[in-house]
């Protein structure tokens, strides 16, 4: 009897599991290689693990690059599910515990729509933190960085060396700052008219 083309045995996939970069939100990354997959790369969460599907022919360097890209895409999709003020306050509490031993204790953390020239603000005397609504939809590590930046102001009011030493604990500080600088730079670019618009 001929083999059923829908159920024929495929070449085995090679699968590797590794620990994720700090701050990715998953406990492990599993990379599955497939001979059937030619060009596309995809990823999804499976419990506490992230599964990344790639073509079998990809080099190790390409694999690493695509894992980073897909982790960022997943984080951006997940952060688009808007966090409310209560979730934002819980997140601030978790970050304070993780990076500042719980010493930064805000009295209020909320989204605001009246901050168009800054990403966040903090009033140390009141213990209040406000994040710009423009951060909603950005990758989680960027929102976390801004939250940590404002939490650090509860401990050190200015931007001196002591302040920046506090933020060194967060491994994605430079990456998040670069992302935000890119957003600001893109906003300053002249907008070209749409050639299809009439």
C-alpha positions as CSV (number, residue, x, y, z in Angstrom):
1,X,0.0,0.0,0.0
2,X,1.5,3.4,-0.9
3,X,2.4,5.8,1.8
4,X,-0.2,8.4,2.7
5,X,1.3,11.8,1.5
6,X,-0.4,13.6,4.4
7,X,1.1,11.2,7.0
8,X,4.4,10.2,5.5
9,X,7.4,10.3,7.8
10,X,9.2,13.6,7.7
11,X,12.9,14.0,8.3
12,X,13.4,14.3,12.1
13,X,13.7,17.8,13.4
14,X,16.7,18.9,15.5
15,X,15.6,20.6,18.6
16,X,17.8,22.5,21.1
17,X,16.8,24.0,24.4
18,X,18.7,26.9,26.1
19,X,18.2,29.4,28.8
20,X,16.8,32.8,27.6
21,X,18.5,36.1,27.8
22,X,17.7,38.0,31.0
23,X,14.4,39.8,31.0
24,X,12.8,37.7,28.2
25,X,10.0,36.5,30.4
26,X,10.4,32.8,29.6
27,X,12.3,30.2,31.5
28,X,13.7,28.3,28.5
29,X,13.9,28.6,24.7
30,X,13.5,25.6,22.5
31,X,14.7,25.9,18.9
32,X,13.2,23.4,16.5
33,X,14.8,23.0,13.1
34,X,12.7,21.6,10.2
35,X,13.8,20.4,6.8
36,X,10.4,21.3,5.4
37,X,10.7,24.9,6.5
38,X,12.4,26.9,3.8
39,X,12.4,30.6,4.7
40,X,10.0,31.4,7.5
41,X,10.7,31.7,11.2
42,X,8.0,31.6,13.8
43,X,7.7,31.5,17.6
44,X,5.1,30.9,20.2
45,X,4.9,30.5,24.0
46,X,4.3,26.9,25.3
47,X,3.8,27.1,29.0
48,X,6.9,28.6,30.5
49,X,9.0,27.9,27.4
50,X,9.4,29.8,24.1
51,X,9.5,27.6,21.0
52,X,11.2,29.1,17.9
53,X,10.7,27.2,14.6
54,X,13.5,27.7,12.0
55,X,14.7,26.1,8.7
56,X,17.2,23.3,9.2
57,X,19.8,24.9,6.9
58,X,20.2,27.9,9.2
59,X,23.7,28.6,10.6
60,X,24.2,28.9,14.4
61,X,24.7,32.7,14.0
62,X,21.5,33.0,12.1
63,X,19.7,31.0,14.7
64,X,20.9,33.2,17.5
65,X,19.9,36.3,15.6
66,X,16.4,35.0,14.8
67,X,15.9,33.9,18.4
68,X,16.5,37.4,19.6
69,X,14.3,38.9,16.9
70,X,11.4,36.5,17.7
71,X,11.7,37.1,21.5
72,X,11.4,40.8,20.9
73,X,8.4,40.3,18.5
74,X,6.6,38.1,21.1
75,X,7.4,40.6,23.8
76,X,5.9,43.4,21.7
77,X,2.8,41.4,20.9
78,X,2.3,40.6,24.6
79,X,2.8,44.2,25.8
80,X,0.2,45.3,23.2
81,X,-2.3,43.6,25.5
82,X,-2.6,46.8,27.4
83,X,-1.6,46.8,31.0
84,X,-4.0,48.6,33.3
85,X,-2.8,50.8,36.2
86,X,-3.2,47.9,38.7
87,X,-1.0,45.6,36.5
88,X,1.5,48.4,36.1
89,X,1.8,48.9,39.9
90,X,2.2,45.1,40.3
91,X,5.0,45.1,37.7
92,X,6.7,48.0,39.5
93,X,6.6,46.1,42.7
94,X,8.1,43.0,41.1
95,X,10.9,45.0,39.5
96,X,11.7,46.8,42.7
97,X,12.0,43.4,44.5
98,X,14.1,41.9,41.7
99,X,16.5,44.8,41.1
100,X,16.4,47.1,44.2
101,X,15.6,44.5,47.0
102,X,12.2,46.1,47.4
103,X,13.6,49.4,48.6
104,X,11.7,51.5,46.0
105,X,8.1,51.6,47.2
106,X,5.9,53.8,45.0
107,X,2.5,54.9,46.5
108,X,1.0,55.1,43.0
109,X,1.9,53.9,39.5
110,X,-0.3,54.9,36.5
111,X,-0.5,55.6,32.8
112,X,-1.0,59.2,31.8
113,X,-1.8,60.9,28.5
114,X,-0.3,64.3,29.2
115,X,3.4,63.4,28.8
116,X,4.4,63.8,25.2
117,X,8.0,64.9,25.7
118,X,9.1,62.4,28.4
119,X,8.6,58.7,28.8
120,X,8.0,58.8,32.6
121,X,8.1,61.0,35.6
122,X,8.4,60.5,39.3
123,X,7.6,62.7,42.3
124,X,9.8,61.3,45.1
125,X,8.1,63.4,47.8
126,X,4.8,61.8,47.0
127,X,6.1,58.4,45.9
128,X,4.1,58.6,42.6
129,X,5.2,57.4,39.2
130,X,3.6,58.2,35.9
131,X,4.3,56.5,32.6
132,X,3.5,58.0,29.2
133,X,0.7,56.2,27.3
134,X,3.1,56.3,24.3
135,X,5.0,53.3,25.9
136,X,1.9,51.1,25.5
137,X,2.6,48.6,22.8
138,X,6.4,48.9,23.1
139,X,8.4,45.7,24.1
140,X,8.2,44.7,27.7
141,X,11.9,45.3,28.3
142,X,11.4,49.0,27.3
143,X,8.5,49.5,29.7
144,X,10.4,47.7,32.4
145,X,13.4,50.0,31.9
146,X,11.3,53.1,32.2
147,X,9.6,51.8,35.3
148,X,13.0,50.9,36.8
149,X,14.3,54.4,35.9
150,X,11.4,56.0,37.8
151,X,11.7,53.6,40.7
152,X,15.4,54.5,40.9
153,X,14.4,58.1,41.4
154,X,12.5,57.1,44.6
155,X,16.0,56.1,45.9
156,X,18.2,58.7,44.2
157,X,16.5,61.9,43.0
158,X,19.0,63.1,40.4
159,X,20.8,61.5,37.4
160,X,24.3,61.3,39.1
161,X,26.6,58.3,39.2
162,X,24.8,56.7,42.1
163,X,21.5,56.8,40.1
164,X,23.1,55.1,37.0
165,X,24.8,52.5,39.2
166,X,21.4,51.4,40.4
167,X,20.2,50.9,36.7
168,X,23.3,48.8,35.9
169,X,21.5,45.9,37.6
170,X,19.0,45.8,34.8
171,X,20.8,43.9,31.9
172,X,18.7,45.5,29.1
173,X,19.3,49.2,30.1
174,X,21.4,50.1,27.1
175,X,19.2,48.2,24.6
176,X,16.0,49.9,26.0
177,X,17.7,53.3,25.9
178,X,18.7,52.7,22.3
179,X,15.1,51.7,21.4
180,X,13.7,54.8,22.9
181,X,16.3,57.0,21.2
182,X,15.4,55.4,17.9
183,X,11.7,56.2,18.5
184,X,12.6,59.8,19.2
185,X,14.8,60.0,16.1
186,X,12.1,58.5,13.9
187,X,9.6,61.1,15.1
188,X,12.0,63.8,14.1
189,X,12.4,62.6,10.5
190,X,10.4,64.5,7.9
191,X,7.3,62.6,6.9
192,X,7.2,61.9,3.2
193,X,3.9,62.2,1.5
194,X,2.3,58.9,0.5
195,X,2.8,58.6,-3.3
196,X,-0.5,56.6,-3.6
197,X,-2.6,59.2,-1.8
198,X,-4.4,61.7,-4.1
